[in-house]
């Protein structure tokens, strides 16, 4: 029974790789917003100016890409084995959630250009996260453990 603790640890990593990735991606999104707001506060620019409004729209669009990309990348990174399969699952989850968000925004009538750009950025971010995780896996020996 010396392998029993290792099997339990592997099972726990499988169970928690996607939720943990989502939590960390959300924290990364909060840090992005916090750092951008600190930059705006110390820049001395009038908060009602058009530059600040455009910057806030830009951050709103970019944060969806950051959230999606970090989620997909970390899901694949935290998985103990079958990293490519977990990456595809995380990519499907991300794309599905983005599609649901877009659908509900459209149904409610809140769909606008900023939401459309955020969703596009989210799809691109998810693809980039998947691609970077595959590059990482191909450059390490961990990919040889995939089944």
C-alpha positions in Angstrom: 0.0 0.0 0.0 2.9 2.5 -0.4 1.3 3.9 -3.6 -2.1 4.7 -1.9 -1.1 8.2 -0.7 0.2 9.0 -4.1 -3.0 7.9 -5.8 -5.0 10.0 -3.4 -2.8 13.0 -4.1 -3.2 12.5 -7.8 -7.0 12.3 -7.5 -7.1 15.5 -5.4 -5.0 17.3 -8.1 -7.5 16.1 -10.8 -10.4 17.3 -8.7 -9.0 20.7 -7.9 -7.0 21.6 -11.0 -9.8 23.4 -12.8 -11.5 25.1 -9.8 -8.1 26.2 -8.4 -7.2 27.5 -11.8 -10.4 29.5 -12.0 -9.8 31.0 -8.5 -6.2 32.0 -9.4 -7.3 33.5 -12.7 -9.9 35.5 -11.0 -7.3 36.8 -8.5 -5.0 37.7 -11.4 -7.9 39.7 -12.9 -8.4 41.5 -9.6 -4.7 42.3 -9.5 -4.8 43.7 -13.0 -7.7 46.0 -12.2 -6.1 47.0 -8.9 -2.7 47.9 -10.5 -4.5 49.8 -13.4 -6.5 51.8 -10.9 -3.4 52.7 -8.9 -1.8 53.9 -12.0 -4.8 56.0 -12.9 -4.9 57.5 -9.4 -1.3 58.5 -9.3 -1.1 59.8 -12.9 -2.7 63.1 -12.1 -5.1 62.8 -15.0 -8.6 64.2 -14.5 -10.9 61.2 -13.8 -13.6 62.6 -16.0 -11.4 62.9 -19.1 -11.8 60.9 -22.2 -8.4 59.3 -21.8 -9.4 57.8 -18.5 -12.7 56.6 -19.9 -11.0 54.9 -22.9 -8.4 53.4 -20.6 -11.1 51.9 -18.4 -12.8 50.5 -21.5 -9.5 49.0 -22.6 -8.9 47.4 -19.2 -12.5 46.1 -19.2 -11.8 44.4 -22.6 -8.4 43.1 -21.7 -9.4 41.5 -18.4 -11.7 38.9 -20.0 -8.7 37.8 -22.1 -6.5 37.6 -19.0 -9.1 35.6 -17.1 -9.6 33.1 -19.9 -5.9 32.7 -20.8 -4.7 32.3 -17.2 -7.6 29.8 -16.5 -6.7 27.6 -19.5 -3.0 27.8 -18.9 -3.2 27.0 -15.2 -5.7 24.2 -15.6 -3.2 22.4 -17.9 -0.3 23.3 -15.7 -1.9 21.9 -12.4 -3.1 18.7 -14.0 -1.0 15.7 -12.8 -1.2 13.7 -16.1 -3.1 14.0 -19.4 -2.3 17.7 -19.5 -3.4 18.1 -23.1 -6.8 16.5 -22.4 -7.3 18.8 -19.3 -6.2 21.8 -21.5 -8.9 20.9 -24.1 -11.5 20.5 -21.3 -10.5 23.9 -19.8 -10.6 25.5 -23.3 -14.1 24.1 -23.9 -15.2 25.3 -20.5 -13.8 28.8 -21.2 -15.4 29.0 -24.6 -18.7 27.7 -23.3 -18.8 30.2 -20.5 -17.9 33.1 -22.8 -20.7 32.0 -25.2 -23.2 31.8 -22.4 -22.2 35.3 -21.1 -22.6 36.7 -24.6 -25.9 35.0 -25.1 -27.4 36.3 -21.8 -26.1 39.8 -22.4 -27.8 39.7 -25.8 -31.0 38.4 -24.4 -31.1 40.9 -21.6 -30.3 43.7 -24.1 -27.0 44.7 -22.4 -25.0 43.6 -25.4 -22.8 46.4 -26.8 -19.4 46.9 -28.5 -17.4 46.7 -25.3 -19.0 43.3 -24.4 -18.4 42.1 -27.9 -14.7 43.1 -27.7 -14.4 41.6 -24.3 -15.8 38.3 -25.6 -13.5 38.3 -28.6 -10.5 39.1 -26.3 -11.7 36.2 -24.0 -11.7 33.8 -26.9 -8.3 35.0 -28.0 -7.0 34.8 -24.5 -8.2 31.2 -24.1 -6.5 30.2 -27.3 -3.3 31.9 -26.3 -3.4 30.3 -22.8 -3.8 26.9 -24.5 -1.0 27.5 -27.0 1.4 28.7 -24.3 0.7 25.7 -22.1 1.4 23.4 -25.1 4.7 25.2 -25.7 5.6 24.8 -22.1 4.7 21.1 -22.1 6.7 20.5 -25.3 9.8 22.1 -23.8 9.7 20.1 -20.6 9.8 16.4 -19.8 6.4 16.5 -18.2 4.8 16.0 -21.6 6.3 12.5 -21.8 4.1 11.5 -18.8 0.9 12.2 -20.7 -1.1 9.1 -21.5 
